[in-house]
Amino acid sequence: GIDLGLNNLATLVSNQPDINHKLINGKPLKSINQYFNKKKAKLMSFIGDKGTSHSIGRLSKKRHQKIEALPA
């Protein structure tokens, strides 16, 4: 079975003896998202109703690159 969570992104278990259990750590992803949301909120407070800016675009790109670089 698969159990989804936050700190442990996914836990894979089986009752079959030949299948290994797997625990996928979600803390790095959680940390990246927390940092992104904090920085984006700060930038949004400066630009108001305008919606977006080049700074937010760069921040989003960096977030995406960090997530892609996480080990599988």
C-alpha positions, 0 to 999 in steps of 0.5 A: 500500500501507499501512504501519502503525508507531508514529512514522509511524502510517501511510504510504500509497503507490501505484504510480499516478502520479495518487495522492499519497503520504501520511505520517501522523505518529504521534508526537503520539498516542504522546506523549499515550498515554505521558503518560496511562499514566504519570499513570494508573500513578501514580494506580493506585498510590494507589488499589490494588485499588479499580480506578478513581477519579474522577481516572482518569476525568477523565484518560481524558476529557482523553486522549480529547479530546486525541486527537480534537483531533489533525489528521487 
